[in-house]
Amino acid sequence: MTMIAGNLQDVRARIATACRRAGRNVDDVTLLAVSKTFGPDAVRAAAAAGQRAFGENYVQEGLDKIASLRGLGLEWHDIGPIQSNKTRAVAEHFDWVHTVDRLKIAERLSAQRPEALAPLQVCIQVNIDGGPAKSGVAPADALALARAVAALPRLKLRGLMTIPEPAPDFEAARAVHASARALFDHLNAEGLGLDTLSMGMSDDLEAAIAAGSTMVRIGTAIFGSRAPK
């Protein structure tokens, strides 16, 4: 067993334990392997261990991996900030985008998504705890943006994504994640029909699952520590 395969096994066990403690079905939580800064060989190793969904923060790096690993049938998620000049590349090559926080970006993705492809699956990034260095729409503005994005062609609005500031302990982390779940529920009560709450990373996946996350984004616990880019 490779190191990456062993790490994936450990992460899956953590997810299963967290789901059991939260009284949730493990099948309701998707594992997204965050492969940014790691090369195609690392992704191949994870794919060989059964992982299919991968997250990339940097568009060009993601495009290079998508091209070199095309035969593996993987699902690619853009989880980094998107500049206007990168929307076409994202719309043409990725399956998911987690970081829509402006209508302008959503409109460009919609216009540039090829008709031959399935609709681009989209999450709205919310700055759930007001972190000054974090991207994302303010919670108070999420409903209006969600309605506008949901109306665009060639996009499928799936849910919300959050990256809160690090919390000092489990309960504090769960409380922040619970506020994202409350916003998610509010948007659904308004008729949005969302099914994805992308929150939780290597250090706080248990708290995120306890609060209702449906997709955890795990990098370090699978691939190891990253060298500075």
Secondary structure, DSSP 8 states (H G I E B T S, - for coil): --HHHHHHHHHHHHHHHHHHHHT--GGGSEEEEE-TT--HHHHHHHHHTT--EEEESSHHHHHHHHHHTGGG--EEEE-S---GGGHHHHHHH-SEEEEE-SHHHHHHHHHHS-TTS--EEEEEEE-TT--TT--SB-GGGHHHHHHHHHTSTTEEEEEEEE-----SSHHHHHHHHHHHHHHHHHHHHTT----EEE---TTTHHHHHHHT-SEEEESHHHH------
